[in-house]
Amino acid sequence: MTLSDVETAPLVDLPPVIPGKAPGETRVVVAMSGGVDSSVTAALYAQAGYDVVGITLQLYDHGAAVQKKGACCAGQDIHDARRVAERLDIPHYVLDYESRFKDSVMTDFADAYARGETPIPCVRCNERVKFRDLMETARDLGADALATGHYVQRFDGESGAQLHRAVDDSRDQSYFMFTTKPEQLEFLRFPLGGLPKDETRAIAQQLGLEVASKPDSQDICFVPDGKYAQVVERLRPEAAEPGDIVHLDGRVLGTHQGIIRYTIGQRRGLGISDTDAGGENAEPLFVVRLNPEKRQVVVGPRSALGVSDISLTEVNWLGDAPLAAAPVDVVVKVRSTGRLLPAQVASAAEGATVMLADPEEGVSPGQACVFYDPADSSRVLGGGWIRKTH
């Protein structure tokens, strides 16, 4: 049985992909990972009469990862995407992007940890694989748009397409999309951004998609069982070399088994006691800095974690007017699960400088600082990679 056998009215009122162009004459390529979100995305466009083509990227396939629950883009997920495409009666292609993914995402991930940073591979995957290489493939197939199952919203503004947060705040993925370029936004579509996740699953159930109850992808797709240090150690063995745990005042308090096992703000698992730093009444210790050149994990009291100024590199600006040297008001996120913080941002020689209204803890190089319009905290104004904190 295919989608055409299901007698049902359109489940979501999709805006036209190209105003004035009939759905049947509009080709939409859908990135199908094998999960419920991308499957419903393909189903909505197919149900609305669009010429839909499904594409699945095989990004990795290293042994145990094939059967890993909550992963994507390998083994079982490719099979699930193919089954959904058959159900929707749409053409489906699997592209081998393993070498591109390793070079553009996995190697970058390991390099960042070796530099003492905390990377976000999902952003690099969107930037360098899905919204660059896959977009080129979609254009080669004559597509009018590339659609994905991301929980973000896209609106047409006076100066072009705008990127906004999803209506379901618990599912919002805008933090991971800050590198999306204006010209890419013109070509992209995100039909799930206006839906809560439970409604997406209900649609999948109503349309008889086998992935309706499939678990969401978790953690980092190419890291089996969340053991990221093993992946980094295999690619960059030097990042796992032991070194000293040093207090801010210069005292050596202990040893560690590789800086890749530590992150800024970490309290547990340091292998030292608070009394090592100053007797029974000593303050709790946290990781405040990583020094890969000296192989040092630097610790200190919680008061040392507060950050007010952030230097960014590789800044992508999505505002209507160019980012200038004069500070502009924004609200920002400095981690994907973090709260929105009032701040100002200004252009700088190597990217941009962000001045937080109040100090924030746990700001780590390698993470992203994403800007939002302070008027409603909805529109994404861009973002950059955190290079230094002050």
MOWO-V103113 format. One line per field, one symbol per residue. phi: phi as a letter, one per 40 degrees, with the letter a starting at -180 (. if undefined). burial: + if it has 9 or more other C-alpha atoms within 8 Angstrom, else -. Layout:
BEGIN
phi: ???
burial: ???
END
This chain:
BEGIN
phi: .bdccccacdcbcccdcbdgbcdcbbcbcbcbcgccccccdcccccccgccbbcbbccbaabgccccccgcagafdccccccccccccfbcabbbcbdccccccbcccdccccccgbbcbcccccccbbccbcccccccccgccabbbcccabbbcbcbhcbbbccccccbdbcdcbccccdccccccbbccccbccccccccccccgcccdbccccbfcdcbdggcccccccccbdccbccaccbcdchccbibbbhcccbbcgcbcgcgbcccccigccccdbbcbabbccbfbbcbacdccccbbbbcbbfcbbbccbccbcccbcabbbbacccccbcabbacadbiabbbccbdbcgcbdgcbbbcbcccagcccchiaccbabb
burial: -++-------------+---+-+--+++++++++++++++++++++++-++++++++++++---++-+-++++++-++++++-+++++-+++-+--++-+++++++++++++++-++++++-+++++++++++++--++---++++++++++++------++++++++--++++++++++-+-++-++++++++++---++++++---++++----+--++-++------+++--++-+++++++++-----++++++++-++++++------++-++---+-+++++-+++--++++++++--+++++++++-++++--------+-+++++++-----+++++++---+++++++--+--++++++++++++--+-+++++++++-+-
END
